[in-house]
Amino acid sequence: MKIRYRQIKFKKKYRKQAARQIFAIILLSCIVAACVNHFRSNGIPIVKDWSGQNLSDDTGDSLAISLDTASRLFARRRTLP
């Protein structure tokens, strides 16, 4: 019985350690990604107006559709070509 209790106790310890390491890896990767994006010549802006007004193709036509049009296309099952 004592062996099983010790094994369970070690497993809890390893879970906490793994959770801390996962958090540290995610945090470190976010920091590295932000630094790389900052120093790239054509980095992606973190804060920008991503509204539908900015979505256009090479000819200048808007790629955004209204909610009414989207719901009508969805109802007719014509959302995908």
N, C-alpha and C positions, 0 to 999 in steps of 0.2 A: 504493500500500500504506500509506503513512503517513497518508493521509486516513482510511482505514477504521479504523486503529488509534486515531486521535484521537477518532473518532466513538464507538467502543466505550468508550473511557476516559471520555468525557463522559457516556455513558449510565450507567455505574456510579456516577459522581458524583451524577447526578440521582436515581438510585434511592436512594442513601443519604440524600440531602436529603429526598426524598419520604417515606421511612420515618420520619425524624425529625419531619417536619411532621404526618404521620398520627398518630404517638404523641402529639405535643403537642396536636393537636385533640381526640383522645379524652380525654386527661387533663383538658384545660380544660373539656370538656363534662361530664365527671363531677363536677368541682368546682362548676360552675355549677348542675348538677342537684341536688347535695347542698345547696347554699345555698338554692335556691328551695324545696326540700322542707322545709328547716329553718324558714324564715320563713313558710311557708303556715300558715293556721289549721287546715286539715285535711290535713296532710301524711301521707304513707305512712310508717309506722314501719320503720326499716331493720332493727332487731333485734326479732323477735317470735316467739312460739310459733305456727308455721304448721302445726301438726299437724292431723289430721283431726277432732279434737274441736271445733275452732272453726268447722267448716263446717256451717252450718245455714241453713234458709230462714226466712221470716218467721213461720211457725207454730212454729218450734223443732225441727222434724224434722231429723235429721242427713242431710246430702247425701253423706256418705262411705259407701262399701261395703267389705266385707272383701275380702281377696285371693282367698279361695276363691270368693266370689260373682262376682268379676270374671273369674276364670279359667273358671268354668262358663259365664258369659254369652259369653265370647270363644269357647269351644269350640262353643257352639250358634250362633255368628254372630248374636247378638242384642245386640251392644254398642251399636248405634246404632238409634234409633227409626225 
